[in-house]
Amino acid sequence: MEKINVAREIKELKNHLAYSKNVGFFFGAGTSCALNIPNVEQLTNSIDAELKDDFKTHFDLIKNDVATSIAPRTANIEDILNHIRRIRELTAEAAGKSYVGVSGEAAKKLDKEICTKIYDLIVEKEKVADLETTKKFFAWLSILNREYSKEVFTTNYDLIIEKSLESSQIPYFDGFVGAYEPFFWQESIDKIVGKDDMTQNWIRLWKIHGSLSWFWKEDVKTKSPKIVRIGKVEKIENEEDELVIYPSKEKYDSSKKQPFVAYFDRLKNYLLNGELLFIFTGYSFSDQHINEIIFNCLRQNNRLSALVFFFKDEEVESLHKLTSSYMNLNVFGPKKAIINGNLGEWEFSELADFKKDKKQFDHFWSEGDSKLTLGDFKALVNFLITNSGKKEAIESIVK
């Protein structure tokens, strides 16, 4: 395996960040995990342990059925939710119709029970989460003097980002408008923001897997489901409407104007819209629907440059099998990397500048472990701030 000079690549990375006018981000579960919010695997184990009686019985039946179709991969809570929603659709949620021993009515109740458990588990962790890292990131992003809108896509459905932005009084927009029960306005995100738009410097937040603040609500006029955004919920158990967490494919197909559909279109249009530096952090590339959009855009737009930061080297190796032909995708792992389509191992040859002062490299390289640290979201944010030259301004926004 070839050797890749980490110092050289970090210099290239710094130059890229300094001179790129249009920079976007994609946050996966790893960004929330860095703040001790449970990831999909942890949520799966917790839900499995907490469900009781019929809920547990039906959960196990569905989990076992899912496992046969996705082997050798282990079924997670999102796979199970997706399967539950297929059952709901196939049975029309009827008590007299069933699949693998689970009726449509039981599937509907189980869906709501699982989403309620997920809500409680995540909210409990959010209460004690240290938001400093995300507040620093968005403070850094908000003061960038760019000519383009600042867009963040995320698969996370926790409210860490919203809490961080609002705590620092940084304006953001997610496609919802209104005050009482904010509704999704598709037309507001169909176009890329121009320079003359007064909201150009607002953060754009696109939560493509739903949110703990979204609920399905029946439209009185059309009698069809729509999504509204609700602020603080005192007791999720008392909410009659269902949470919008990891909307299934059936929801994509039947709800053409719902936010997650529009967000996927936004992602595609954004990645195809000329010159762009797009950065992935905390995302494991396990969602094929998202991957298809990303890889298609990388092929179609030669002015798109993607950077991926992984926490594990196994993820680097797995992605190389899919992306070795993409010259506009570079991947940074702890000890391995993909540069210009080539998989290699990091080699740290101290340059003259680094020899003078260890602080020149300790914000991206762990000398004791001989590994790159930027796969950790906290380390990546520290790297961005350290190289911005605006550390004091950022800290003042956070405070």
C-alpha positions as CSV (number, residue, x, y, z in Angstrom):
1,M,0.0,0.0,0.0
2,E,1.4,3.4,-1.0
3,K,2.4,6.0,1.6
4,I,0.6,9.4,1.7
5,N,2.3,12.4,3.2
6,V,-0.2,13.7,5.8
7,A,1.5,17.1,6.2
8,R,1.3,17.7,2.5
9,E,-2.4,16.8,2.3
10,I,-3.2,18.9,5.3
11,K,-1.6,21.9,3.6
12,E,-3.7,21.2,0.5
13,L,-6.8,21.0,2.7
14,K,-6.0,24.3,4.4
15,N,-5.6,26.0,1.0
16,H,-8.9,24.4,-0.2
17,L,-10.8,25.7,2.8
18,A,-9.2,29.2,2.5
19,Y,-9.9,29.7,-1.2
20,S,-13.2,27.9,-1.8
21,K,-16.0,30.4,-1.9
22,N,-18.8,27.8,-1.8
23,V,-18.6,25.3,1.1
24,G,-21.3,22.9,2.2
25,F,-21.5,20.2,4.9
26,F,-23.2,16.8,5.4
27,F,-23.5,15.6,9.0
28,G,-24.0,12.0,9.8
29,A,-24.7,10.2,13.1
30,G,-21.0,10.6,14.2
31,T,-21.4,14.3,14.8
32,S,-24.1,13.7,17.4
33,C,-22.2,10.7,18.8
34,A,-19.4,13.0,19.6
35,L,-21.8,14.7,21.9
36,N,-23.0,11.4,23.5
37,I,-26.2,11.3,21.6
38,P,-27.0,7.6,20.9
39,N,-26.4,6.4,17.3
40,V,-28.6,4.0,15.4
41,E,-26.9,0.9,16.8
42,Q,-27.3,2.2,20.4
43,L,-30.9,3.2,19.8
44,T,-31.6,-0.3,18.4
45,N,-30.2,-2.0,21.5
46,S,-32.1,0.4,23.8
47,I,-35.4,0.0,22.1
48,D,-35.0,-3.8,22.1
49,A,-34.4,-3.7,25.8
50,E,-37.2,-1.3,26.7
51,L,-40.2,-2.7,24.7
52,K,-42.5,-4.9,26.7
53,D,-45.3,-7.5,26.2
54,D,-47.0,-7.4,22.7
55,F,-44.7,-4.6,21.6
56,K,-41.6,-6.7,22.3
57,T,-43.2,-9.8,20.6
58,H,-44.1,-7.9,17.5
59,F,-40.7,-6.1,17.4
60,D,-38.9,-9.4,17.5
61,L,-41.0,-10.9,14.7
62,I,-40.4,-8.0,12.4
63,K,-36.7,-7.8,13.3
64,N,-36.2,-11.4,12.5
65,D,-38.0,-11.0,9.2
66,V,-35.9,-8.0,8.3
67,A,-32.7,-9.9,9.2
68,T,-33.3,-12.5,6.5
69,S,-33.5,-9.9,3.7
70,I,-30.4,-7.8,4.7
71,A,-28.0,-10.5,5.9
72,P,-25.1,-10.5,6.6
73,R,-25.7,-6.9,7.9
74,T,-27.4,-6.7,11.3
75,A,-30.9,-5.1,11.3
76,N,-31.0,-1.7,12.9
77,I,-33.9,0.4,14.2
78,E,-34.3,2.3,10.9
79,D,-34.5,-1.0,9.0
80,I,-37.2,-2.2,11.4
81,L,-39.2,1.1,11.2
82,N,-39.1,0.9,7.4
83,H,-40.4,-2.7,7.6
84,I,-43.1,-1.7,10.0
85,R,-44.3,1.0,7.7
86,R,-44.4,-1.5,4.8
87,I,-46.7,-3.7,6.9
88,R,-48.9,-0.7,7.7
89,E,-49.3,0.0,4.0
90,L,-49.8,-3.6,2.9
91,T,-52.5,-4.2,5.6
92,A,-54.0,-0.7,5.4
93,E,-53.5,-0.6,9.1
94,A,-56.4,-3.1,9.5
95,A,-56.7,-5.3,12.6
96,G,-57.9,-8.2,10.4
97,K,-54.9,-8.2,8.1
98,S,-51.4,-9.2,9.1
99,Y,-47.9,-10.0,8.0
100,V,-45.5,-12.4,9.8
101,G,-48.0,-12.5,12.7
102,V,-48.3,-8.7,13.1
103,S,-51.6,-7.0,12.2
104,G,-51.8,-3.6,10.5
105,E,-53.3,-2.1,13.6
106,A,-50.5,-3.6,15.8
107,A,-47.9,-2.3,13.4
108,K,-49.3,1.2,13.7
109,K,-49.2,1.1,17.5
110,L,-45.6,-0.4,17.5
111,D,-44.4,2.4,15.1
112,K,-45.7,5.1,17.5
113,E,-44.3,3.3,20.5
114,I,-40.8,3.0,19.0
115,C,-40.8,6.6,17.9
116,T,-41.9,7.7,21.4
117,K,-39.1,5.7,22.9
118,I,-36.5,7.2,20.5
119,Y,-37.8,10.6,21.4
120,D,-37.4,10.0,25.1
121,L,-34.0,8.5,24.8
122,I,-32.5,11.2,22.6
123,V,-34.2,14.1,24.5
124,E,-32.8,12.8,27.8
125,K,-29.3,12.8,26.4
126,E,-29.8,16.3,24.8
127,K,-30.5,17.7,28.3
128,V,-27.0,17.0,29.4
129,A,-25.2,17.3,26.1
130,D,-22.4,19.9,25.8
131,L,-23.3,22.1,22.8
132,E,-20.0,24.0,22.8
133,T,-18.6,22.1,19.8
134,T,-21.7,22.6,17.5
135,K,-22.0,26.2,18.7
136,K,-18.4,26.8,17.7
137,F,-18.9,25.1,14.3
138,F,-21.9,27.2,13.4
139,A,-20.2,30.4,14.7
140,W,-17.3,29.6,12.4
141,L,-19.7,28.9,9.5
142,S,-21.8,32.0,10.1
143,I,-18.9,34.5,9.9
144,L,-17.4,33.1,6.7
145,N,-17.4,35.8,4.1
146,R,-18.8,33.8,1.2
147,E,-20.8,34.7,-1.9
148,Y,-23.0,31.6,-1.5
149,S,-25.6,30.3,1.0
150,K,-24.2,28.1,3.8
151,E,-26.0,24.8,3.6
152,V,-25.9,21.8,6.0
153,F,-27.6,18.5,5.3
154,T,-28.0,16.0,8.0
155,T,-29.4,12.5,8.7
156,N,-29.7,13.2,12.4
157,Y,-33.1,13.8,13.8
158,D,-32.0,15.1,17.2
159,L,-32.3,18.9,17.9
160,I,-28.7,19.6,18.8
161,I,-28.2,21.8,15.7
162,E,-31.3,23.9,16.3
163,K,-30.5,24.3,20.0
164,S,-26.9,25.4,19.2
165,L,-28.0,27.9,16.5
166,E,-30.7,29.4,18.7
167,S,-28.4,29.5,21.7
168,S,-25.9,31.6,19.7
169,Q,-28.7,33.6,18.0
170,I,-27.6,32.6,14.6
171,P,-30.5,32.8,12.0
172,Y,-31.2,29.6,10.1
173,F,-33.9,28.3,7.7
174,D,-35.3,24.8,7.2
175,G,-38.1,25.4,4.7
176,F,-40.8,25.7,7.4
177,V,-42.7,29.0,7.7
178,G,-45.3,30.2,10.3
179,A,-45.5,30.6,14.0
180,Y,-48.4,28.6,15.4
181,E,-47.8,25.3,13.6
182,P,-45.0,26.1,11.0
183,F,-45.8,24.3,7.8
184,F,-43.4,23.2,5.0
185,W,-43.3,25.6,2.0
186,Q,-41.6,23.8,-0.8
187,E,-41.3,26.8,-3.1
188,S,-38.9,28.4,-0.5
189,I,-36.2,25.8,-1.2
190,D,-36.6,25.1,-4.9
191,K,-34.1,27.8,-5.9
192,I,-30.5,28.4,-5.0
193,V,-30.2,31.7,-3.0
194,G,-28.8,34.6,-4.9
195,K,-26.5,37.4,-3.8
196,D,-29.3,39.9,-3.5
197,D,-31.3,37.8,-1.1
198,M,-31.4,39.3,2.4
199,T,-31.3,35.8,3.9
200,Q,-28.2,34.7,1.9
201,N,-26.0,34.4,5.1
202,W,-28.6,32.4,7.1
203,I,-27.6,28.8,7.7
204,R,-29.7,26.4,5.6
205,L,-30.5,23.3,7.5
206,W,-31.9,20.3,5.7
207,K,-32.8,17.3,7.9
208,I,-33.3,14.5,5.3
209,H,-34.3,11.8,7.8
210,G,-36.9,13.8,9.7
211,S,-36.7,15.5,13.1
212,L,-37.9,15.2,16.7
213,S,-39.8,18.4,16.1
214,W,-41.8,17.2,13.1
215,F,-45.2,15.6,13.3
216,W,-47.6,14.1,10.8
217,K,-50.9,16.0,10.9
218,E,-54.0,15.5,8.8
219,D,-54.8,18.4,6.6
220,V,-58.5,19.3,7.3
221,K,-59.1,20.4,3.7
222,T,-57.4,17.6,1.8
223,K,-57.7,14.8,4.4
224,S,-54.1,13.9,3.5
225,P,-51.1,13.9,5.9
226,K,-48.9,16.9,6.1
227,I,-45.9,17.7,8.2
228,V,-45.8,20.5,10.8
229,R,-42.9,21.6,13.0
230,I,-43.7,21.9,16.7
231,G,-41.4,23.6,19.1
232,K,-41.0,22.3,22.6
233,V,-43.0,19.2,23.5
234,E,-43.7,18.7,27.2
235,K,-44.8,15.0,27.0
236,I,-44.4,13.1,23.8
237,E,-46.7,10.4,25.2
238,N,-49.6,12.9,25.1
239,E,-49.1,13.8,21.4
240,E,-51.8,12.3,19.2
241,D,-49.9,13.0,16.0
242,E,-47.0,10.7,14.9
243,L,-43.4,11.8,14.9
244,V,-41.6,12.1,11.6
245,I,-38.5,9.9,12.1
246,Y,-36.8,8.2,9.2
247,P,-39.7,8.5,6.7
248,S,-39.9,5.2,4.8
249,K,-39.8,4.8,1.0
250,E,-43.6,4.6,1.0
251,K,-43.8,8.1,2.4
252,Y,-41.4,9.3,-0.2
253,D,-43.6,7.9,-3.0
254,S,-47.0,9.1,-1.6
255,S,-46.0,12.6,-0.3
256,K,-44.4,14.4,-3.2
257,K,-44.3,17.8,-1.4
258,Q,-43.1,16.7,2.0
259,P,-39.8,18.1,3.2
260,F,-37.6,15.0,3.0
261,V,-38.5,14.7,-0.7
262,A,-37.7,18.3,-1.4
263,Y,-34.5,18.0,0.6
264,F,-33.2,15.2,-1.6
265,D,-33.9,17.3,-4.6
266,R,-32.1,20.2,-2.9
267,L,-29.1,18.0,-2.3
268,K,-28.9,16.9,-5.9
269,N,-29.3,20.5,-7.3
270,Y,-26.9,21.9,-4.8
271,L,-24.2,19.3,-5.7
272,L,-24.7,20.0,-9.4
273,N,-24.7,23.7,-9.2
274,G,-21.1,24.6,-10.3
275,E,-18.1,24.9,-8.1
276,L,-18.5,23.5,-4.6
277,L,-16.4,22.1,-1.7
278,F,-18.6,19.6,0.1
279,I,-17.5,18.1,3.4
280,F,-18.8,14.9,5.0
281,T,-18.3,14.3,8.7
282,G,-19.8,11.5,10.8
283,Y,-21.5,9.9,7.8
284,S,-20.7,6.2,7.2
285,F,-22.2,6.0,3.6
286,S,-24.6,3.3,4.7
287,D,-27.7,4.9,3.1
288,Q,-27.9,3.8,-0.5
289,H,-30.5,6.4,-1.5
290,I,-28.2,9.2,-0.4
291,N,-25.1,7.5,-1.9
292,E,-26.7,7.3,-5.3
293,I,-27.3,11.0,-5.4
294,I,-23.8,11.8,-4.2
295,F,-22.0,9.5,-6.6
296,N,-24.1,10.6,-9.6
297,C,-23.3,14.2,-8.8
298,L,-19.6,13.5,-8.4
299,R,-19.7,12.0,-11.9
300,Q,-21.7,14.8,-13.5
301,N,-20.1,17.8,-11.9
302,N,-16.3,18.0,-12.3
303,R,-16.3,21.3,-10.4
304,L,-17.6,19.4,-7.3
305,S,-14.9,18.5,-4.8
306,A,-15.9,16.2,-1.9
307,L,-13.9,15.6,1.3
308,V,-14.8,12.8,3.7
309,F,-13.6,12.5,7.3
310,F,-13.9,9.0,8.9
311,F,-13.5,7.9,12.5
312,K,-12.5,4.3,11.5
313,D,-10.1,3.0,8.8
314,E,-12.6,0.2,8.0
315,E,-14.9,2.9,6.6
316,V,-12.1,4.2,4.4
317,E,-11.5,0.7,2.9
318,S,-15.2,0.1,2.3
319,L,-15.7,3.4,0.5
320,H,-12.6,2.8,-1.7
321,K,-14.3,-0.3,-3.2
322,L,-17.1,2.0,-4.4
323,T,-15.2,5.2,-5.3
324,S,-11.8,4.3,-6.6
325,S,-12.6,5.9,-9.9
326,Y,-13.6,9.3,-8.5
327,M,-10.8,11.8,-8.7
328,N,-12.9,14.5,-7.0
329,L,-13.4,12.6,-3.8
330,N,-10.7,12.5,-1.1
331,V,-11.1,10.6,2.1
332,F,-9.3,11.1,5.4
333,G,-9.2,8.3,8.0
334,P,-7.1,7.8,11.2
335,K,-4.3,5.8,9.5
336,K,-5.6,5.4,5.9
337,A,-6.8,7.7,3.2
338,I,-8.0,7.9,-0.4
339,I,-6.3,10.6,-2.4
340,N,-7.0,11.0,-6.1
341,G,-8.6,7.5,-6.2
342,N,-5.7,5.8,-4.5
343,L,-5.9,4.0,-1.2
344,G,-2.8,4.5,1.0
345,E,-1.5,4.8,4.5
346,W,-0.6,8.1,6.2
347,E,3.0,8.9,6.6
348,F,4.0,11.8,8.8
349,S,7.3,13.3,7.7
350,E,7.8,16.3,9.8
351,L,8.3,19.4,7.6
352,A,10.6,22.2,8.7
353,D,7.6,24.3,9.9
354,F,6.3,21.5,12.1
355,K,9.7,20.8,13.6
356,K,9.8,24.4,15.0
357,D,6.5,24.2,16.9
358,K,4.5,21.1,17.8
359,K,1.4,23.3,17.8
360,Q,1.7,23.4,14.0
361,F,0.4,19.8,13.8
362,D,-1.1,18.7,17.1
363,H,-4.6,20.0,16.1
364,F,-4.8,17.4,13.4
365,W,-2.2,14.7,14.2
366,S,-1.8,12.5,17.3
367,E,1.9,11.9,17.7
368,G,1.5,9.2,20.3
369,D,-1.0,7.1,18.3
370,S,0.4,8.1,14.9
371,K,-3.0,8.9,13.5
372,L,-5.0,11.7,12.0
373,T,-7.7,13.0,14.4
374,L,-10.0,14.8,12.1
375,G,-12.5,11.9,11.9
376,D,-13.6,13.0,15.4
377,F,-16.1,15.8,14.9
378,K,-14.7,17.8,17.9
379,A,-11.2,17.6,16.4
380,L,-12.5,18.7,13.0
381,V,-14.2,21.7,14.5
382,N,-11.1,22.7,16.4
383,F,-9.1,22.3,13.2
384,L,-11.5,24.6,11.3
385,I,-11.4,27.3,14.0
386,T,-7.6,27.1,14.5
387,N,-7.0,27.7,10.8
388,S,-9.7,30.4,10.4
389,G,-7.7,33.2,12.1
390,K,-11.0,34.2,13.8
391,K,-10.9,32.3,17.0
392,E,-11.7,35.2,19.2
393,A,-14.6,36.3,17.1
394,I,-16.0,32.8,17.1
395,E,-15.7,32.4,20.9
396,S,-17.4,35.8,21.4
397,I,-20.4,34.5,19.4
398,V,-20.5,31.3,21.4
399,K,-20.5,33.2,24.7
